[in-house]
Amino acid sequence: MEFTWRDRSLFVLLATGSLIVMTGAVIAPILPEIIAQLHLDRTLAGYLVSTHYLTVALFSPILGLLADRFGQVKVLVISLVFYALFGMAGGLMNGFIPLLITRGLVGAASGGIAAASLGLLVKRYESAEARALAIAYVSSVLAIANIIYPISAGLLGLLGWRVAFWLYGLAIPFALLVIFVFEQPEKSTTSAQSLSSMGGDSQELKKVISNPLTWQLFLTLAFTAATAYGVVINLPIHLKATINSGTAINGIALASQAIGSALVSAFGVRKLARRLGLVPATALGFGIVALVLVAIPQFDRLYLFLSATILLGVGFGIVMPNIYTLLSNLTSLELQSTILAAGTGTNFLGQFFAPALFGFLLGDRPLYQVFYIAAIVPLLLGFLLMFTAKINLSKR
């Protein structure tokens, strides 16, 4: 099947995939109210925002494997239902531990959504070009969702922080849409065929996992995600210290990064990859990220910061979909969910460890220096990808 916007399944998969962003976007804007009303320790309360990153990372590969074994549609629908139940349950909790447990559970369900929806998406588009474009549009939707969901949660939070958790209920109508759109049952196999397929899949999985490029791409995803999330954490602090920005300005700056990522993912990634090749285009994206990180400490005007954050979003918007496309090209269609889910897991694991990584990098240094140090990460990732990935791919 070729990529086409007339395919209604594409819209459903993009909508369900956007829920991955909602997992953390709902609670972040209302966290101060939760802390105040439940009398939580501020340090511990931070885990309410980050815990789901860990459970997504842990459960994405497992649920991706189950999706490849038993069908992406089944895993997606079940994950959506549990996502809604666990998510909305958070609004009923009255203590830190019960709320933390629901956060972990909704993260696990989010891992199933990520694994099944992305695996189902790439499996429906057989050509590499169509698959790459579909992944690019996923990146665009996720970037836009990073703008819409926090605003929606903030508006609902005006009615009370518990009301914001109702947003997770969107997963129920999305589950119904999945059932309606993918109404044809997935093909079943006989017991003998199933065992044979599992044996073949196991051999194929071992082959992919033993490929050094697979692990390099996993680590690249993890460090890229850590860098991106580190910017989200430290940029508002830097803006406050530099231009005395308020929450509105900080929000606009972070949103502009998402806008840059969405635009290039939708309209630029495919052309760059076609003209330069996947690996050189990805390296170019890393170069843009490094350049912007070096430039940020030099600025002292809002318009310069906004220009930088848009360009930073462009860099990340080039890198992330291309890495996922490279991963998808390493394996057969039967194992797409497993490998891409593992990639999603490492992505979220990088975000989970970002505060610790940037805390280590910063140490006792002035905040602005962390941007210089962080710029080394994408430079190294880009150079490594250019040399090792091209050599590996040329042997295929």
C-alpha positions in Angstrom: 0.0 0.0 0.0 1.3 3.4 -0.9 1.1 6.5 1.2 -2.1 8.6 0.6 -3.9 11.1 2.7 -7.2 9.6 1.5 -6.5 6.5 3.6 -8.7 7.1 6.7 -6.6 4.6 8.7 -3.7 7.1 8.5 -5.7 9.8 10.4 -6.8 7.3 13.0 -3.2 6.1 13.6 -1.9 9.6 13.8 -4.6 10.5 16.3 -4.0 7.5 18.5 -0.2 8.1 18.3 -0.6 11.6 19.5 -1.8 10.2 22.9 1.9 9.3 23.6 2.5 13.0 24.1 -0.6 13.5 26.2 0.8 11.1 28.9 3.0 13.8 30.3 1.4 16.9 28.8 -1.7 16.6 31.0 0.0 16.6 34.4 2.8 19.1 33.8 0.6 22.3 33.6 -1.4 21.3 36.7 1.4 20.0 38.8 1.6 23.1 41.1 -2.1 22.7 42.0 -1.6 19.0 42.7 1.4 19.8 45.0 -0.6 22.5 46.8 -3.8 20.6 47.3 -2.3 17.2 48.2 0.6 18.8 50.2 3.3 16.9 48.3 7.0 17.3 48.6 8.2 19.3 45.5 11.1 17.0 44.8 9.0 13.8 45.0 6.2 15.5 43.0 8.6 15.8 40.0 8.5 12.0 39.7 4.8 12.3 38.8 5.9 14.0 35.5 8.8 11.6 34.8 7.7 8.2 36.0 5.8 7.4 32.8 9.0 7.8 30.7 10.5 4.8 32.6 7.4 2.6 32.2 7.0 3.5 28.5 10.7 2.5 28.0 10.2 -0.8 29.9 6.9 -1.9 28.3 7.3 -0.6 24.7 9.6 -3.5 23.6 7.4 -6.1 25.4 4.2 -4.9 24.0 5.8 -4.4 20.6 6.7 -8.1 20.6 3.2 -9.0 21.6 1.8 -6.8 18.8 3.9 -8.7 16.2 2.8 -12.0 17.7 -0.9 -11.5 18.2 -1.7 -8.5 16.0 -1.2 -4.7 16.3 -4.9 -3.9 16.3 -5.6 -6.1 19.3 -2.8 -4.7 21.3 -3.6 -1.1 20.3 -7.3 -1.4 21.3 -6.5 -3.0 24.7 -3.8 -0.4 25.3 -6.1 2.5 24.5 -8.8 1.2 26.9 -6.3 0.8 29.8 -4.7 4.2 28.9 -8.1 5.8 29.4 -8.9 3.9 32.7 -5.5 4.4 34.3 -5.3 8.0 33.1 -8.6 9.1 34.4 -8.1 7.2 37.6 -5.3 9.6 38.4 -7.9 12.4 39.0 -9.4 10.3 41.8 -6.2 9.8 43.8 -5.6 11.6 47.1 -2.0 10.7 47.8 1.4 10.6 46.2 1.9 6.8 46.1 -1.6 6.0 44.5 -1.1 8.8 42.0 2.4 7.6 41.2 1.1 4.1 40.6 -1.5 5.4 38.1 1.2 7.4 36.4 3.3 4.3 35.9 0.4 2.3 34.6 -0.7 4.9 32.1 2.9 5.0 30.9 2.8 1.3 30.4 -0.4 1.6 28.4 1.2 4.4 26.4 4.0 2.0 25.5 1.5 -0.3 24.0 -0.1 2.5 22.0 3.4 3.6 20.7 4.4 0.0 19.7 1.1 -1.0 18.1 0.3 2.3 16.3 3.7 2.8 14.8 4.1 -0.8 13.9 0.7 -0.9 12.2 1.5 2.3 10.4 4.8 1.2 8.8 3.4 -2.3 8.0 0.6 -0.7 6.0 3.1 1.2 3.7 5.3 -1.3 2.0 7.7 1.0 0.1 10.5 2.6 1.9 9.6 6.1 0.6 6.0 5.8 1.7 7.0 4.5 5.1 9.5 7.3 5.6 6.9 9.9 4.8 4.4 8.3 7.2 7.0 8.4 10.0 7.7 12.0 9.2 4.0 12.9 9.6 3.9 11.0 12.9 6.8 13.3 14.1 4.8 16.4 12.9 1.7 15.3 14.7 3.6 14.6 17.9 5.2 18.1 17.7 1.7 19.7 17.3 0.3 17.6 20.1 3.1 19.0 22.3 1.4 22.3 21.8 -2.3 21.4 21.9 -2.5 19.0 24.8 -0.7 21.1 27.4 -2.9 24.1 26.5 -6.0 21.9 26.7 -4.9 20.5 30.1 -4.2 24.0 31.4 -7.7 25.2 30.3 -9.4 22.3 31.9 -7.3 22.8 35.0 -9.0 26.1 35.5 -12.0 24.1 36.5 -9.9 22.0 39.0 -6.8 19.9 38.5 -8.8 16.7 38.7 -10.9 17.8 35.6 -7.7 17.8 33.5 -7.4 14.0 33.8 -10.6 13.7 31.8 -8.5 14.3 28.7 -7.3 10.7 29.0 -10.8 9.6 28.2 -10.2 10.5 24.6 -8.6 7.1 24.3 -12.0 5.4 24.4 -13.5 7.0 21.2 -10.1 6.5 19.6 -10.3 2.8 20.5 -13.7 2.6 18.9 -12.4 4.3 15.8 -9.6 1.8 15.5 -12.1 -1.1 15.7 -14.3 0.6 13.1 -11.5 1.5 10.6 -9.6 -1.7 11.0 -12.8 -3.8 11.0 -11.2 -6.6 9.0 -9.8 -9.2 11.4 -6.1 -9.8 11.2 -5.2 -13.1 9.6 -4.8 -15.9 11.9 -2.4 -18.9 11.4 -2.7 -22.5 12.3 -0.7 -23.8 15.2 2.0 -25.3 13.0 2.2 -22.2 10.9 2.4 -20.1 14.1 5.2 -22.1 15.5 7.1 -22.0 12.2 6.5 -18.2 12.0 7.7 -17.7 15.6 10.9 -19.7 14.8 11.5 -17.6 11.7 10.8 -14.4 13.5 13.2 -15.4 16.3 16.0 -15.9 13.8 15.2 -12.6 12.1 15.1 -10.8 15.5 18.5 -12.3 16.5 19.9 -11.1 13.2 18.6 -7.6 13.7 19.7 -7.4 17.3 23.2 -8.7 16.5 23.6 -5.9 14.0 25.8 -3.2 15.5 23.9 -0.5 13.6 20.7 -1.4 15.5 22.3 -0.7 18.8 24.0 2.4 17.5 20.6 3.7 16.4 19.0 2.8 19.8 21.8 4.8 21.6 21.4 7.6 19.1 17.7 7.9 19.9 18.4 7.8 23.6 21.0 10.6 23.6 19.1 12.7 21.1 15.9 12.5 23.3 18.0 13.3 26.4 19.4 16.4 24.6 16.0 17.5 23.4 14.4 17.1 26.9 17.5 18.7 28.5 16.8 21.8 26.4 13.1 21.8 27.6 14.3 21.7 31.2 17.1 24.3 31.0 16.0 26.7 28.4 13.2 28.4 30.5 15.7 28.8 33.4 18.2 30.4 31.0 15.5 32.7 29.5 14.5 33.8 33.0 18.1 34.6 33.9 18.8 36.3 30.6 15.7 38.3 29.7 13.6 37.9 32.9 11.0 35.9 31.0 7.7 34.8 32.5 5.8 31.6 32.0 4.0 32.8 28.9 7.3 33.7 27.1 8.8 30.3 28.2 5.8 28.5 26.8 6.0 30.4 23.5 9.7 29.6 23.2 9.1 25.9 23.8 6.1 25.9 21.5 8.2 27.5 18.7 10.6 24.6 18.9 7.6 22.2 18.4 6.4 24.3 15.5 9.9 24.1 13.8 9.9 20.4 14.3 6.4 19.9 12.9 7.0 22.0 9.8 10.2 20.3 8.8 8.9 16.8 9.6 5.9 17.4 7.4 7.5 19.3 4.5 11.3 19.0 4.6 12.5 15.5 5.8 11.4 13.6 2.7 13.1 16.0 0.3 16.3 16.1 2.3 16.4 12.3 2.6 15.8 11.9 -1.1 18.4 14.5 -2.1 21.1 13.7 0.5 20.3 10.2 1.6 19.0 9.2 5.1 22.4 9.2 6.8 23.7 12.5 5.5 20.4 14.2 6.1 20.4 12.9 9.7 23.9 14.1 10.2 22.9 17.5 8.9 20.1 17.7 11.5 22.6 16.9 14.2 24.8 19.7 12.9 21.9 22.2 13.1 21.2 21.2 16.7 24.8 21.6 17.7 25.1 25.0 16.0 22.0 26.3 17.7 23.1 25.0 21.2 26.4 26.9 20.8 24.5 30.0 19.7 21.9 30.2 22.4 24.3 31.5 25.2 25.2 34.4 22.8 21.7 35.8 22.6 20.0 38.4 24.8 16.9 39.3 22.8 13.6 37.5 22.6 13.4 37.4 18.8 16.9 35.8 18.7 15.9 33.1 21.2 12.7 32.4 19.3 14.6 32.1 16.0 17.0 29.7 17.7 14.3 27.5 19.2 12.5 27.3 15.8 15.8 26.2 14.2 16.5 23.8 17.0 13.1 22.2 16.3 14.0 22.0 12.7 17.2 20.1 13.6 15.4 17.6 15.9 12.6 17.4 13.3 15.1 16.1 10.7 16.9 13.7 13.1 14.1 11.8 14.8 12.0 10.6 11.9 15.1 9.7 9.9 16.4 7.5 12.8 13.1 5.7 13.0 13.1 5.2 9.2 16.7 3.8 9.4 15.5 1.4 12.1 12.5 0.3 10.1 14.7 -0.4 7.1 16.8 -2.8 9.1 14.1 -5.4 9.6 11.3 -7.2 7.9 7.7 -6.0 8.1 6.8 -8.9 10.5 9.1 -7.4 13.2 8.4 -3.7 12.6 6.5 -3.3 15.9 9.2 -5.0 17.9 12.1 -3.0 16.7 10.3 0.4 16.5 8.8 -0.2 19.9 12.3 -0.8 21.3 13.4 2.4 19.6 10.5 4.2 21.3 11.5 2.7 24.6 15.1 4.0 24.3 13.7 7.4 23.3 11.7 7.7 26.5 14.5 6.2 28.6 16.7 9.0 27.3 14.1 11.5 28.4 13.8 9.8 31.8 17.6 10.2 32.4 17.9 13.6 30.9 17.7 15.5 34.3 20.4 13.3 35.8 22.6 13.6 32.6 22.3 17.4 32.4 22.8 17.7 36.2 26.0 15.8 35.8 27.1 18.0 32.9 26.3 21.2 34.6 27.8 20.5 38.0 28.9 23.8 39.5 29.2 25.5 36.2 27.1 28.5 35.1 24.0 27.4 33.4 24.9 28.9 30.0 27.9 26.5 29.8 25.7 23.5 29.7 24.6 24.4 26.2 28.2 24.4 25.0 28.8 21.0 26.6 25.5 19.6 25.3 26.4 20.7 21.7 29.2 18.0 21.8 26.5 15.2 22.0 24.8 15.8 18.6 28.2 16.5 16.9 29.5 13.1 18.1 26.3 11.4 17.1 26.3 12.9 13.7 29.9 12.0 13.0 29.5 8.4 14.2 26.4 8.0 12.1 28.1 9.3 9.0 31.0 6.9 9.2 29.7 3.7 10.8 26.1 3.7 9.4 27.2 4.3 5.8 29.8 1.5 6.1 27.2 -0.9 7.6 24.4 0.0 5.1 26.8 -0.4 2.1 27.3 -4.0 3.1 23.6 -4.8 3.1 
